[in-house]
Amino acid sequence: MATKEMEVVKGLDIERYMGRWYEIASFPSRFQPRNGADTRATYTLNEDGTVHVLNETWSDGKRGFIEGTAYKADPKSDEAKLKVRFYVPPFLPVIPVTGDYWVLYIDQEYQCALIGQPSRRYLWILCRQPRLDEEKYNDLVEKAKEEGYDVSKLHKTPHSDTPPENENAPEDTKGIWWIKSLLGK
């Protein structure tokens, strides 16, 4: 395992980063449904400068989702090192769980991104479209390898030809896997 410090994007334009991102590939997590498909994240800028996070996936025709808040780990730094805090339902009291979200690479058009975190146990390749051409995908995998990731663990996320748009789909209440996958523990 590499011990060098990961390079993180500097000067991320947070407003351009907002919107919907599709998960093209990720390191599988035992907390994530094996048959999860059409996985995506939607980011919305809050008035206070934090980011509202909505993570969704579909499994057996049911929509699983969890919401949280992202914010800069160090407000004075220009590095794209964020913290994401989720509130764990359905437990009482509501327990906040925080994980790292480091933007390791983003293209100039803000169309694809590589997301990791310091333990290197978790990795995500995100794109604005549910498909990413093979050459660009391979470039991102190479970048992850340069940052010390074991890219043999990457698993491509299946996407339907018509990604679900219905936010009123039957819901899967077991959204806990999102949190644990972000914790890196």
SULVENHU-V265965 format. One record per helix or strand. SS is the DSSP state (H for helix, E for strand). FROM is the first residue (numbers start at 1). TO is the last residue. Records with the same first field share a line. If there is no record, write none. Layout:
BEGIN
SS = FROM-TO, FROM-TO
END
This chain:
BEGIN
E = 10-10, 19-27, 37-45, 51-59, 62-72, 79-79, 81-88, 95-106, 112-116, 123-127, 154-156, 171-172
H = 14-17, 134-146, 151-153, 176-183
END
